[in-house]
Amino acid sequence: MLSLATVLALSQVGGDWKFYGTTAFGKAIVPFLGSEDPRSHWTIGIQATKPEPRFRFKRLRADLFVEAYYEDSSSPGASQQPPNHTDAAGVLFGARYRFGSGFFDLGWGLQYTDQRTVDISSRLSSTPNATIGFFFDIKGREVLAGLRYVHISNAGLSGNNQGTNQIGFFFAVRF
């Protein structure tokens, strides 16, 4: 709720802010970097972006973004653990770089989940992420579509830290 309140507060701040509704869905990559749990997930969120000329990648200018999201994930079971379902809330921060009709995002965030899983032994996790895709207009609305990678782990702060690596389709529509 705090991250959603942050995004909504930005809408009152004026300036060059753009707002998007976002969604993503996919699966954990198993086995890759320690993941054992073949979790499926989907997310829904709200994202705010603002041009930031000081953050450059070569000649590409950046749009800074903040995204608040809800994630629903489920597992058929792994490592003698029964099938389970989790609900999580998170916030991502990062930079979006545009080139031609493409873009890539690089960022980091935090996620809080309602229970621990085989690969993640704490409820609060770090979420470095990257997205690559295209943007285009549909009936005058900007739409972004691409692939998003998110690594979810507790950064070695407690217990087992295998982490999970999600890859999925990402979509955003500007409103």
N, C-alpha and C positions, 0 to 999 in steps of 0.2 A: 504494500500500500504506500510506503514511503517513496519508492521509486516512481510509482504512478503519480503521486502528488508532485514530485519533482518535475516530471514532464509536463503536467498540467500547469504548474506554476510558471514554467517557461513560456507558455502561451500568453501569459499576461505581461511579459517583459518586453514586448516590442522588438524591433530589429528585423533581421532577415531570416527569422526562424521558419522552417518548413516542417509540416507534421505529416506522418504516415501511419496507417494501420499496417501491421506486419503479421505474418504467419510463417511458420516453417514446419516441416514434418520429415521424418526420416528414421534412421536406425543407428545404433551404436556399431562401430566397426569392430568386429571380433575375428580373430585375435589381433590386436594392434596396440602396441605400447601398454600391454598388461590387461586390457579389457577382457573380461570373461563373460559378462552379462549381455546377451543380445537384445537390449532394450529397444523398443520402438517409442517414438515420441512425436508430439505435436505441440506447437506453441502459438500463442496469440499475444500481440503486444501493441504498444504505441511508441513511435519513435519521433524525436525532434532532431533536426539538423540545422546547422548554421555555418556559413562560410567562415573559414579561418585562414587568411592568407599567410600567416607565419608558419603554418605546418605544411611544408612542401616536401614532395618526393620527386626529386629531379625537377622538372618543370611543371609538375602537376600540383595544383592547389588543392587544399583539403576542405571538406565539410566536416566539422566535428559533429558527432552524434551521441545521443543518450537514448537508450531504449529500455522501457519497462515491459516485462512479459510474465505470462503465466505459462508453465509447462506441465503437461500431462504425459507421463511415461509408464510403460508396462513391460514386464518381463515374463517370459514363459517359464522362468526358473533357471538357476545356474548354480554350480558347485554345491549340490545337495540342498539348495534353498528352494522353497516352493515358489510358484508364480506369485507376482506381486504387482502393485500399482502405486505410483507416487504422484504427488502434486508438489509443484515447486513454484517459487516466485523469484525473479531475478532482475538485475539491471546490468546493461552493457554500456560501456563507454568506448569511443574510438574515433577513428578518422576514416572518411570515405574519399577516395580518389577517383576522379572521372577521366576517361580517355575515350574519345570518339563517342560511340554509343555504349561503351562498357564502363564498369566500375569495379573497384575492389575496396573492401573494408578490412581494417586491422584494428583489433580492440581487446579489451579485457573487461571482466565484470565479476559480480558475485551472485551466487544463487543459494537460496535457502529451501530445503526440501523437508517434507513432513516425516520422512523416515530414512534410515540408513539402508544401503544396498550392498550386494556382494563386492562391487568395485569401489564404492565410496563409503567410508566408515564414519563420516561426520555429516551433520546436516548443513553446515555452512561450507560452501565450496568456492574455489577460484574458477573463473571461466574465460581463459584466453580464447579468442575466436578470430576467424577470417572468413570473408565472403567474397565471391567473385561472380559477376553476372553482367546483365545488360539492362539498360533502361530504355523505355519507349513510351509513347503516348497512346492511350485508348480513349477516344472521345474527349480529348482535351485534358485528361488526367494522366499524370506521370505514374508509370508502373515500373517497378524494379523486379527482376526475376534472376535467380542464380542458385549457386550451391553455397551452403554455409557449413563450416567446420567449427565445432566447439569442443574443447577439452574441459572436462569437469573433474576437478580433483580437490583435495583438501590441502594441496601444496606441501604435503609431508608434515603437517602440524599435529595429526593424531592418527593412531592405529594404522590399519592397512591403507596404503595409498596407491592402489592400482590405477584409480581414475577410470573414466570412460571417455571415449572419443566418438562424438556424434557427427554424422554427416547427413545433410538433408537438403531438400529444396526450400528456398527462401523466396518469399513474395512480399512486396510492399506497395501500397497504393497511397498516393498523396491526397490529402483532403483539405 
